[in-house]
Amino acid sequence: MNVLVTGGAGYIGSHTVRALQAAGHRVVVLDSLETGAREALLGTPLAVGDIADSELVRQLCRDHAIQGLIHFAAYKSVGESMQYPTRYFRNNVAGTSALVEAAAHEGVQRVVFSSSCSVYGTPAQMPAAESAPIQPESVYAETKAMSEQVLRWMHATHGVRSVSLRYFNAAGASLDNAIGEDWSNAANLIPLVMKATLGRQGPVQVFGADYPTPDGTCIRDYIHVDDLADAHVRALQYLFDGGATTALNVGTGTGSSVLDVIRTTERVSGRPVPYDLVGRRQGDPVTVFADPTLVRATLGWTPQHGLDTIIESAWRWHSTHIDGYPSRRGSDG
Ligand SMILES: NC(=O)c1ccc[n+]([C@@H]2O[C@H](COP(=O)([O-])OP(=O)(O)OC[C@H]3O[C@@H](n4cnc5c(N)ncnc54)[C@H](O)[C@@H]3O)[C@@H](O)[C@H]2O)c1
């Protein structure tokens, strides 16, 4: 089918574009290139523009006879969202509203949306299931929860069906090393560990080593980006098969600690990872991992890769693309 992918030049979007093409779909990408890179598209058609540009969205839907929408485009920094809340509400929530409205005008009635496990805040129970209360603890998380509501009401009022995929921690790079994460835009643990190991920044700060976990450090659910991409392809198919609007956790169901990530990186790279044990960071939940029961049942999805593959692919990518994508050089470091 013909699919419009917003934010397709970004990290998760670019891996999903490849997975869609491998499954036989025709893809066109809409991306502002604010944090994405043209090279990550490996020649896939790209319209450079904003999701809030309704005329452009409608034109793309018409020109490419779009049947489904996969919506990644958003700002994603929790810290920045607390500094510039209205910027996040405008891009992530108002942008989603404008996009979905414009696409619906052109008859696009199936949407897969990038949500986040952060909508659960500090989950009341572990593993986190979809039935857990939605209690965002940051502006970023609130924008995801609000966008899910926009989609829910677009179903109720306009029949637009959607799957909100609540990602846990996306990580790793494509196994053929063709695309990966541009770390100029990443504040997550694994890119930070890679940067430190490659001498591109100081030691990794490990926030808290006295938690009630086996090694004392926090535990998160890391999911390989190609597994995440596969979940999008399946979610789109689910909607085309008549599936109802839903929200699904996309995580492996197992957690790895900060020290697990560091030790695995040391083993894979053959280098020491410089790190400092520092105090706990306020607001960090101790352990977060998904209950993936519903996504397995609904999409028939199971992750294929574990932490070793995540770290091996991330190491291969970062150590051979030390300056990221050429078009993004100088955007940070
Ligand atoms: N990386 C993670 O672990 C993670 C976890 C949970 C949810 N998410 C969500 O997944 C999505 C993709 O994340 P990512 O890690 O690939 O981020 P990314 O920054 O690499 O990709 C986002 C892309 O969207 C584009 N974009 C942003 N605003 C736009 C706009 N108004 N119009 C057009 N394009 C715009 C950017 O240029 C970029 O290419 C985001 O919605 C993010 O919130 C990511």
PDBQT file of the ligand as one rigid body, heavy atoms in Angstrom, charges set to zero:
ROOT
HETATM    1  N1  LIG A 401      13.876   7.183  20.594  1.00  0.00    +0.000 N 
HETATM    2  C1  LIG A 401      13.104   6.625  21.535  1.00  0.00    +0.000 C 
HETATM    3  O1  LIG A 401      13.579   5.827  22.373  1.00  0.00    +0.000 OA
HETATM    4  C2  LIG A 401      11.621   6.960  21.593  1.00  0.00    +0.000 A 
HETATM    5  C3  LIG A 401      10.862   6.415  22.655  1.00  0.00    +0.000 A 
HETATM    6  C4  LIG A 401       9.492   6.690  22.700  1.00  0.00    +0.000 A 
HETATM    7  C5  LIG A 401       8.897   7.443  21.705  1.00  0.00    +0.000 A 
HETATM    8  N2  LIG A 401       9.657   7.971  20.701  1.00  0.00    +0.000 N 
HETATM    9  C6  LIG A 401       8.978   8.771  19.654  1.00  0.00    +0.000 C 
HETATM   10  O2  LIG A 401       9.287   8.216  18.396  1.00  0.00    +0.000 OA
HETATM   11  C7  LIG A 401       9.295   9.242  17.397  1.00  0.00    +0.000 C 
HETATM   12  C8  LIG A 401      10.593   9.161  16.621  1.00  0.00    +0.000 C 
HETATM   13  O3  LIG A 401      11.684   9.282  17.534  1.00  0.00    +0.000 OA
HETATM   14  P1  LIG A 401      13.205   9.267  17.027  1.00  0.00    +0.000 P 
HETATM   15  O4  LIG A 401      14.018   8.754  18.163  1.00  0.00    +0.000 OA
HETATM   16  O5  LIG A 401      13.280   8.599  15.718  1.00  0.00    +0.000 OA
HETATM   17  O6  LIG A 401      13.456  10.846  16.901  1.00  0.00    +0.000 OA
HETATM   18  P2  LIG A 401      14.156  11.693  15.737  1.00  0.00    +0.000 P 
HETATM   19  O7  LIG A 401      14.347  13.067  16.307  1.00  0.00    +0.000 OA
HETATM   20  O8  LIG A 401      15.333  10.971  15.212  1.00  0.00    +0.000 OA
HETATM   21  O9  LIG A 401      13.032  11.718  14.607  1.00  0.00    +0.000 OA
HETATM   22  C9  LIG A 401      11.986  12.675  14.573  1.00  0.00    +0.000 C 
HETATM   23  C10 LIG A 401      11.887  13.177  13.145  1.00  0.00    +0.000 C 
HETATM   24  O10 LIG A 401      10.766  14.066  13.039  1.00  0.00    +0.000 OA
HETATM   25  C11 LIG A 401      11.143  15.223  12.305  1.00  0.00    +0.000 C 
HETATM   26  N3  LIG A 401      10.238  16.312  12.725  1.00  0.00    +0.000 N 
HETATM   27  C12 LIG A 401      10.106  16.830  13.965  1.00  0.00    +0.000 A 
HETATM   28  N4  LIG A 401       9.127  17.766  13.958  1.00  0.00    +0.000 NA
HETATM   29  C13 LIG A 401       8.639  17.819  12.689  1.00  0.00    +0.000 A 
HETATM   30  C14 LIG A 401       7.603  18.573  12.048  1.00  0.00    +0.000 A 
HETATM   31  N5  LIG A 401       6.891  19.481  12.712  1.00  0.00    +0.000 N 
HETATM   32  N6  LIG A 401       7.345  18.351  10.739  1.00  0.00    +0.000 NA
HETATM   33  C15 LIG A 401       8.080  17.425  10.031  1.00  0.00    +0.000 A 
HETATM   34  N7  LIG A 401       9.071  16.690  10.590  1.00  0.00    +0.000 NA
HETATM   35  C16 LIG A 401       9.342  16.888  11.902  1.00  0.00    +0.000 A 
HETATM   36  C17 LIG A 401      12.610  15.434  12.630  1.00  0.00    +0.000 C 
HETATM   37  O11 LIG A 401      13.314  16.171  11.650  1.00  0.00    +0.000 OA
HETATM   38  C18 LIG A 401      13.116  13.975  12.709  1.00  0.00    +0.000 C 
HETATM   39  O12 LIG A 401      13.552  13.503  11.453  1.00  0.00    +0.000 OA
HETATM   40  C19 LIG A 401       9.078  10.553  18.139  1.00  0.00    +0.000 C 
HETATM   41  O13 LIG A 401       7.705  10.860  18.060  1.00  0.00    +0.000 OA
HETATM   42  C20 LIG A 401       9.456  10.210  19.569  1.00  0.00    +0.000 C 
HETATM   43  O14 LIG A 401       8.786  11.032  20.492  1.00  0.00    +0.000 OA
HETATM   44  C21 LIG A 401      11.012   7.742  20.618  1.00  0.00    +0.000 A 
ENDROOT
TORSDOF 0
